[in-house]
Amino acid sequence: MYQVLALNLISFWILRYLLAYIFSEIIGEDGIAYGIGVSFMISSVIALLYYCYGKWRENAFFLKN
C-alpha cells in the first residue's frame, strides 16, 4: 500500500514538475506538455515493473485464505 503512495508522490510531485520545468527551459511552452507526457511514461514503466516483479502478491491479504 505504501509503495503506491510512494510511486504517486514521486510521479506527481517530483517527476512531473521537474521534467516539465526542464523541458520548458529547453523547448519553451510546449516543453511543459512534453515533460508531463514523459513523466507519465516513466511512472507507467515503474508501475509495470512493480506489478511484474514486486512482492505484492505475497503480501495480499485476500490470497492468504
C-alpha positions as CSV (number, residue, x, y, z in Angstrom):
1,M,0.0,0.0,0.0
2,Y,2.8,2.4,0.8
3,Q,4.5,1.6,-2.5
4,V,1.6,3.0,-4.4
5,L,1.7,6.2,-2.3
6,A,5.5,6.5,-2.9
7,L,5.1,6.0,-6.6
8,N,2.4,8.6,-6.8
9,L,4.3,11.1,-4.8
10,I,7.4,10.6,-6.9
11,S,5.4,10.6,-10.1
12,F,3.2,13.7,-9.4
13,W,5.4,15.9,-7.3
14,I,8.9,15.1,-8.4
15,L,9.0,13.8,-11.9
16,R,6.1,15.8,-13.3
17,Y,7.2,19.2,-12.1
18,L,10.9,18.6,-12.6
19,L,10.6,17.3,-16.2
20,A,8.0,20.0,-17.1
21,Y,10.5,22.6,-15.9
22,I,13.5,21.1,-17.7
23,F,11.6,20.6,-20.9
24,S,10.1,24.1,-20.7
25,E,13.6,25.6,-20.3
26,I,14.8,23.7,-23.4
27,I,11.8,23.8,-25.7
28,G,9.7,26.6,-24.3
29,E,5.9,26.4,-23.6
30,D,5.4,23.2,-25.5
31,G,8.1,21.6,-23.2
32,I,5.6,21.6,-20.4
33,A,3.3,19.2,-22.2
34,Y,6.3,17.0,-23.3
35,G,7.6,16.9,-19.7
36,I,4.2,15.8,-18.4
37,G,4.0,13.2,-21.1
38,V,7.5,11.8,-20.4
39,S,6.8,11.8,-16.6
40,F,3.6,9.8,-17.3
41,M,5.5,7.2,-19.4
42,I,8.3,6.9,-16.8
43,S,5.8,6.4,-13.9
44,S,3.9,3.8,-16.0
45,V,7.0,1.8,-16.6
46,I,7.9,1.9,-12.9
47,A,4.3,0.8,-12.0
48,L,4.5,-2.0,-14.6
49,L,7.9,-3.2,-13.2
50,Y,6.5,-3.1,-9.7
51,Y,3.5,-5.1,-10.8
52,C,5.6,-7.7,-12.6
53,Y,8.5,-8.1,-10.2
54,G,7.2,-6.7,-6.9
55,K,6.5,-8.8,-3.8
56,W,2.9,-7.5,-3.5
57,R,1.4,-10.9,-4.3
58,E,3.0,-12.5,-1.3
59,N,1.5,-9.8,1.0
60,A,-2.0,-9.7,-0.4
61,F,-4.4,-10.4,2.5
62,F,-7.1,-11.9,0.2
63,L,-4.7,-14.6,-1.0
64,K,-4.0,-16.0,2.5
65,N,-7.2,-18.0,2.8
